């Protein structure tokens, strides 16, 4: 598994201007809390954990199993917990949703910064340095990745999923006065003290528009950086569906006017 060295970190940051390594403080030391909600990811969870552990950044890894029924829980208990002492594993007794799993993970954060990482291999942990750069440079309080901002390689599929995503992002921008290109993206990085101040309520994928709305209300400095994306289809286990899109639409307006 590839580890990001100092040279690799420099190269990664250089690829996304103006986040350059030479603009960061040389004495910067920090710990990154990686929050990983997990539900029925038996096929991918071990590789995902290996990829995250391989990144050469001081990390706290928090896995929250959200009531998996496909063998994921057994993998977490018998393999991850036994073989990965640096990984904290928390179990929900029943499925509650991605937002609920993230709220549980937030309660265990000890790092200076926190990033949300899905367990399905669609997102590449090697891009953590690029995502962290605006915060480490003192420019941002939160950083969103973007699958639509000209980043790395992307799998080409699910046209209507992309249309729905862009529509929801546009409506969210209208309510928050942000100009994001990918509100629904998994990769979101926060200063931990900022994330802990947000009173999150959403249980499912409506977490994404809720946290976007509340970051905007807090007047956080939000940056966006391009990322790669290896999206999967529903036969491969993709879980978000049209009902989640409807709920996201409701959430966009709810947290603009009523919370």
N, C-alpha and C positions, 0 to 999 in steps of 0.2 A: 504494500500500500504506500502510495506516494506521500511523503511528508514535505510540507512547505518549509524550505530552508530560508535563511536570511536573503539569499539571492533570489529565491523563488518569490518571497514576499515582495521584494523590490520590483520584480518583473510584473507581478500581479497588480500592484498599485499603479505602476506606470501605464498599464494598459487602459486605465480609466481616468482620464484627465478631468480636473486638475489634482486628483488625489495621488500625490507623489510621496514616496517614502521620505524624501529629503525635507518635506514640510512638517513631518512629525517630530515631536520632541525626542531627542536621542535617549532620554532617561525614562521614557514612558514604560511603566509596568502596570499590568492589569490582569484581571481574571474575567473570562467570558463564561457566563452561564448559558448552556445550550438546553433549551426547553423542547422536549420531544414528546408530543402527544401520540399515542399508539393505539390503533384499533384494527385487529385482524390483519396484521402484517407479518405473518409467519415466514413468508417467502423472502422478505427483504430486511427484517429487523437486524439480523446478525451482521450483514454486510454494511448496513447504514451505521451501526455502532462502530464498526471497524474504520469506516471512512471518517467519522467524526473524531475518534480517538487519534487518528493518524495526523491530524492537523497540528502543526507545531506552534500552538498557542496555549497558554495556561488556561485550563478549562475546568468548569464544573458541569457535568453532564447529568441531566435530570430526565428520566423516562417515566411517563405516566401511562400505564396501560388502562384503557377506558373500557374494561369489561370484555376483552377479546374472547372469542369462542373457537378460534381456528388453530389453537396450539401455540399462539404467541405468548400467552402467560407462562406456559411450561418452559418455553425457550428462555424467557426472562428470568424465571426462578432457577432453572437448572444449569443454564449456560452463562448468561450475562452476569447475574449476581455472583456466581461462583468464580468466574474467570476474569471479571472486570471490576476490581475493587474501587476504581475511580468513578464508577457509574452508580448513581442513586436510582433505585427503581421503586415506584409507588404504584399501588394497585387500586383502581376503583372496583367496587363489588359488582356494579352494573354499568351498562353503557349510558353515558350522559351526553357525550358530544365533545367535539374538539375544543370549544370554548371552555367547557367545564374542566377538561384536562389541563388546559393552559393555566386556568386560575389555580388549580392545585399545584402546578409546577412553580408558579410565581411565589407561593408561600414558602418554597424551599430555596429561593435564590440567595446566594452569598457572593456572587461575582459583582464586578463593577458595572458590567454591561450584560445584556441578555439578548439572545437571538432565538427566534422560533424556527424549528427544523422539523419538517414532515419526515415520516419514517418510510416513505415509499420510493426513494431513490430518484424522484423527479428533480431534486435540487442538489447542487454540488457543494459540499462543505469546503472545498478548496477555494471558494469565493468569499469566505469569511473576511480575509484581509481587505478586499475591495469594499465590502459592506461596512466594515468598521472604520475605514479611513476618515470619512467626514466627521465622525464623532471624536476620533483620536486627534484630529487636527483642531478641535475646538469649535467646529462650524455648526454642528448639528446636535440635537437632542434625540432624534429618531431618524433612522434611515430605512427606506423601503427599497427592495429590489424591484426591477422591472423586466418582465419578459418581452416587452414591446418597445424597448428603447435602444435597439441595435446592439444587443450584447453578443454573447457567444452563440454556439450552435443550438438550434431548436428543432425538435421533432415537428414535422409538418402534418397536423391532423386536427380533427374536432373543430371545424370552422364555426359552427353555431355556439360552441362553448366560448370561443374567442369573442364572438359578437356580443354574447350576453355579458361577458366580463367587461368589455369596453363600454357597454351601455351603463352598467352599474357604476363603473368608475366615473363616467361623465356625470351621472346623477349625484354621486357622492361629492364630486368636485363642486357642483353647483351649490350643494348644501354647506360645504366646509370652506369654500373659497380657496382650496388647494388646487394645484394643477398636476396631480398625479397621472401617470399613464397606466398604472396597474394596482388599483386599490386592493384587489383580491389576492395578491401575491402572498405566498407563505413567508418568504424571507423578509422579516421586519426586525430591526435591531433597535434597542433602546438603552439609554442610561438606566441602570437598574432603579435608581431612586425615582425616576420619572415613571417607570412602569408600575412600581409599587403604589404610586399615588392614584392610579386610575382605578375607579370603582367599576370593574367589569361585571356584567350581568348575563351576557349571552352564553348559551350552552353549546350551540352548534357552529356552523360555518358563518353565522351572522356575527361572530366575533370580529371578523375582518372589517365590516363597515362600522361597527361600534367603536373599536379602538381607533380607527381613523378619525371618526367624528370627535372623540374625546381628546385625542392628541391635538386636533385643530382648536378645540375650545380652550385647551391649556396654553395656546399660543406657542407650542413647541416649534423649534426650528427643525423642519423636516427636509431631508435630502432624499434623492432617488438616484440609484446607480443601476446600470444595465447588468443583467445576469443571464446565464444560459438556462435552458429548460429542456428536460427530457420527459415530456408529458406521457402518461400512459392512458389507455382507453378503458372502458368499463369492463371489458373482458379480462383485463389485467388487474382489476381491482379498484379502479377509480370510484370514489364514493359520492362526491358532490353531484347533486342532480337538480332538476328544474324546480323542485319544491324549495330547495335551499336558495335558489335565485329569487323566488317570490318572497321568502323570508328576509333576504338581504335588502330587497327593495323596501319592504316595510321598515326595516331597521334603519335605513338611511334617513328616512323622514322622522322616525321616532326619536332618534338621538339628536336630531337638529332642532326639533320643536318642543319635545316633552321630557327631556332628561339632560 
